[in-house]
Amino acid sequence: MTAPTIPPATTMGAVHLSVSDLARSLEFWEGTVGLEALEQADGRASLGAGGRELLVLVEEPGARPAYGYTGLFHLALLVPARADLARWLAHAARERVPLQGLSDHYVSEAIYLGDPDGHGIEIYADRPRQVWAGQVDLRMTTLPLDVDALLSELDDPDTEPFAGLPGGTRIGHVHLRVARVPDTVDFYRDILGFEVMARFDDQAVFLAAGGYHHHIGANTWQSAGALPAPEGTARLLYTTVVLPDEAARDELLARVGELEQTPAGPLVRDPSGNALVLAAA
C-alpha cells in the first residue's frame, strides 16, 4: 500500500493552552512576547498578530506547571524576516527578558523562553529555503546563535523601536513532549501523512508537510514513558493542523478513525495524548 501523504500546503494553526492566571499571562504574552489581544471573555483570551489568531489562553485558576508529563515542549512563532527576529532580541535585551536559549539550527535562527506557567516558546526566523531544502536530515543542528551578526540587521539595537510581533507572524511549528518516539512516528507519518525530516534515534523526531524542515517536533527528553498532563495543570489543550481545503480535511478524517467532535472541530489524539484539531483553511 502507498503510504499516506498530507497535502503540501498543510500548516499549523492556533495553539490552545490552559494558564493559572489569565491577567498575568496576558501581560506577558502582550508586553514581553509582542502578541496582540484579539478577544477576551469568560476566562478565555485570543491573541495573534496582524489579526490572525495564533494563541488561545484558557484560565484554570491555581493550575500548576505540567512538568513530567507529555504535552507542549514549545510553540514556535515564525517571524517573516531576520530583521524581525533581531528587533525582538533587541527588545528582549532592553527589557531584560529571561531567555532559555539562543540557537542556530542551520535551517533557522531561534530564541527560546518560557511563559509564567512554564509553557515553552520559540521565536524564530527561517533561513532561505534554498539553503536547506532536501538537506534537513543532514543539516539541522543546534549551535550557538551569532547574536552580533543577528543584531547587525538593525541600525541601532539600543534604539530600534519594538511595536510587537509583525503581522506576518504565524505558528511555524509545534514541538511536543511525547512518551515514545516510535509510536509518534507511526501516528504522524503513517496515519496523518507527515514526512519524517530528521530523527535522532528514539529521542526526537521532526516531521513536516511539503518539504518544510518541521511542522511537528517531538521528543522524550523530559517525558519518556510519561502520562498526559491532567486537569489542574497548565497544559496544552490542543494545537491545530490546518488542511488547505475541506476535501483534504475530509480525506484525512476518513483515515484517522477515532475522533472526538468538539466545538472547535474534529479532534484526534496522538499516542501520547496530545490533542490536534483538524481544520480547513
N, C-alpha and C positions, 0 to 999 in steps of 0.2 A: 504494500500500500504506500501511496505517496504521503510523505509527512505533511501535515497541515502548515500553511503559511499565513500569518496575519498580514493584512494589507500594508504595503509600504508606507502609506500616508497615516498610519496609526500614530497617535501622540498621547501624551499624558495630560490629564485634566486636574481639576481641583483636588486637593488633599484635605480630608476632614479629620480633625483632632479633637480630643477632649482635653480641657485645661482646668486647673483648680480655681483660678481667679481670673475671670474674663477681663475685668478692668486692667489688671496688671499685664495680662497678655496683650491686650490692645495697645497699651502704652509701648510695650517692647516691639511688637510687630510693625507698628506705625513709625515710632520715633527712631528705633535702632535699625530695624531691617529696611524700612522705607516703603512698605506696602501702604495702600490707601484703603480706608474703611469704605465699603460699598453699602452695607446694610447691617442693622443690628436690631434685634428684638427677641424677647423671651429667652434670655440666656444664650443667645447664639449670635455670632457675628461673621460676616463675609468680608474678605479682604482681597485685593488684587492690585493690578497695575494697568493703567490705561483703560479702565472699565472692565477688564477681563478678570473674572473670579479665579483666584489661584489657591485660596486657603479659606477653610471654614472652621471656626472655633466654637465648640460647644462646652458650656461651663458645667463642671461636675464638682461642686464645692468640696474642698478638702482632699481632692484626688492626689495621690502620691505618685512620684515618678515611677515609670514602668520599667525599672531595671531588672534584668534577669529573666525577661520574657521575650517571646517573639513579638514582632511589631515593626515600628519605624526605626531605622538606623539614622537616616536623614532624608529630608525632602530637598530637592535641588532646584534653585531658582536660576534659570539661564537668562543672562542679560544679553542684549543684542550685539554689543561690541566690547572690545577690550578696554576702551576708554571708560565705558560704563563701570567695569569692574574696578579700574583704577580709581574712579570717582568714589565708589563705595568704600574702598580701602582707605582713601584719604579721609573720608568722613569717619570711619571707624577709628583711625589713629587720633584724630582731633578729639573725638568723644570718649576715647579710652575704652572702647568696646572690648570686653574679654573675648579673645579668639582661641579656638582649639587647634587650628592648623592652617597652614598656607602651603599649597601643594601645586606642583607642575605634574600633570598626568600625561603629558605629551599631546593627547587629544584635546586637552583643555587646561585652563588655569583656574584654581579654585581656592576659596576661602571658607573656613569652617567655623561654626559657632553653635551655641545651644540656646534655647529659649528658657524662660524661668521654670518650666516644668520638665526640662531635660530633653525636649524634642530636638533632634539634631537638624541642622540647617547647613546647606552648602549654597554659596553664591558663586557662580562660575561663568566663564566665557569660553566658548569653543575656539580652538584653532581652526583655520580654514579646512574645510572637509578634504580638499585635495592633498593636504599634508598627511592625513592618516587613513583615508578611505582604503579598505581592503587590507589594512595592516594592524587593526585594533589588537588582535591576539598577540602580535609581536611587539607592538609599540607602547600600549597603555601601561603606565607605570606610576610610581609615586616618588617624586623628587622634591627637594625644597624649591619653593617659588622664588623667582628672582624679583624681589619686591622693588628694587631700584629700577629695573627695566620696565616693570609694570607702571610704576608711578611716573616714568618718563613720558607716558602718554599725555600727561597733563602739563600745562604751562607752569602752574604753581600749586602743588598739592596742598600747601598750607591755606590757600585762599579759594581753592576750587569750590564753587557752590554745590550743595547737595540738596535736591528737592525731592528725594525719594527715588525709588527704582523706576526706570524709564518704561514707557508704555508698551514696548515690545517684549517685556519680560514675561516668561512663561515657566511652567513646570517642565524642566528639561528631562528629569528622571526622578525616580523614587528608589531609594536604597532601603532594603528590608532586612530585618533580623529574622532568620529562619532556623528551624530545628535541624534540618538535614539538607545539604545541597543536592544530592541525587534526586530526592523527591521533588525538590524545587524545579530542577531541570525537567523532570518528567512532566510536570504540570505546565510550566510556562513555554516550553519548547514543543512538547508532544500533544498538548491539548489546545493551548491558546495559539501557538504557532510562532512565537518569538524565536529569533535565531540566537544561538549562543555565539557571542562575540569574543569572549575571553573567559577562561576558567582557571582557577588556582586550586587544583586538587579538589578536595571536598570541603574547602574553607570558604570559597567565594566564587560567584559566577555573575557574569554580566550579559544581559540579553537585550535584543533590540528588534525593531521593525525597520525595514528599508535601509539597512546598512549603517544606521547610526551607531555611535560607539556604545551607548546603552540607554534604554528607557527604564529598564528594571535592573537593579543590582540586588544581590542577596548574599549574606554572609552568616557564618556561625560563630564569629569571634566572641560574642557575648551571649550566645543563645543556643549553643549546641544541645539538642535534646530538650529544649525548654517548651513550656506551655504558652498559649496565647495570654496576653495581658488581660486580667479580669476587670470587671467593673470596680470602680473605686481607685483606678489608676488613670493617670494622664496618658492616654494611649492613642494609637492610630485607630480611628473608627473605620475609615475606608479611603482608598485612593481611587482615582477614576481613569479608566482606559477609554480613550475616545477613538472610535472607529470612523472612517471617512464618511459613511452614509448608513442609512437604515438597513440596506440589503447586506452590507458587510457585517453589521452587528447581528442581524438575524442568522447569518451563516455561522458566525462564531457561537451564538447561543445554542444552535442546533447540536453542536458537537461538545459543548461544555457539560450538558446533562443536568446535574443537580444545581438548582438556582434558588435564591431567595428573592421574592418580589418585594421591593421596598419603594417608598415614595420617590426615592432618587432614581429608581430604575432597577433592572435585574442585577443581583449581586451574587458573586461567586467567591468562595474562599479557597486559598491555596492550601497545601498540606500542612502548613504551619499556622493556619487560622487567619492569615492576613486577608482582609476583605477588599475586593475590587468591584466597583460598579462599572458595568459595561454600557457606554453611552455612544450615541451617534452625533457626529458634528452637525 
